Amino acid sequence: ERAMAQEGVLEGFSCGLSICIGLVRSGSLAGHETWSRRFALDAAAPTYSYADASEDSRMGYENRFIFSTDPALRAISGN
C-alpha cells in the first residue's frame, strides 16, 4: 500500500509462509508502472523474486502479482 500511494487500489492480498499474491487496480498503465517501480525499490519490503500479469479491464488496469519473501526462493516460473 505504501508503494501504491494514489496510483492504485489493493483489491486482494494474501501471504503464506514464503509466497504472497495480490491484485491491484489502477486507472492507467502509467499508474501501474509507477507503483510497481516504487514497490521494487522499497528496501523495507524485500522481495526475492517477483512475477506479474497485467491487463486492461472494464474497471481500469488490473495487475495480478506473486512474490517470494524467502531468500531461498529466488525464482518464480510457470507455464
Residue pairs with C-beta under 8 A, 6 or more apart in sequence:
1 10
2 38
2 42
2 44
2 45
3 35
3 36
3 38
3 39
3 42
3 45
4 10
4 24
4 26
4 35
4 38
4 39
5 34
5 35
5 38
7 26
7 31
7 32
7 34
7 35
8 24
8 25
8 26
8 31
8 32
8 35
8 63
9 24
9 25
9 26
10 22
10 23
10 24
11 22
11 23
11 24
11 25
12 21
12 22
12 23
13 20
13 21
13 22
13 23
14 20
14 21
14 22
15 21
15 69
17 70
18 68
18 69
18 70
18 72
18 73
19 66
19 67
19 68
19 69
19 70
19 73
20 66
20 67
20 68
20 69
21 64
21 65
21 66
22 64
22 65
22 66
23 62
23 63
23 64
23 65
24 32
24 35
24 62
24 63
24 65
25 57
25 59
25 60
25 61
25 62
25 63
26 32
26 35
26 60
26 61
26 63
27 60
27 61
28 60
28 61
29 54
29 56
29 61
31 61
32 54
32 61
32 63
36 52
36 63
39 45
39 47
40 47
40 50
46 69
47 67
47 68
47 69
48 67
48 68
48 69
48 70
48 71
48 73
48 74
49 67
49 68
49 73
49 74
49 75
49 76
50 65
50 66
50 67
50 68
50 76
51 65
51 66
51 67
51 76
51 77
51 78
52 63
52 64
52 65
52 66
53 63
53 64
53 65
54 61
54 62
54 63
54 64
55 61
55 62
56 62
66 76
67 76
68 74
68 76
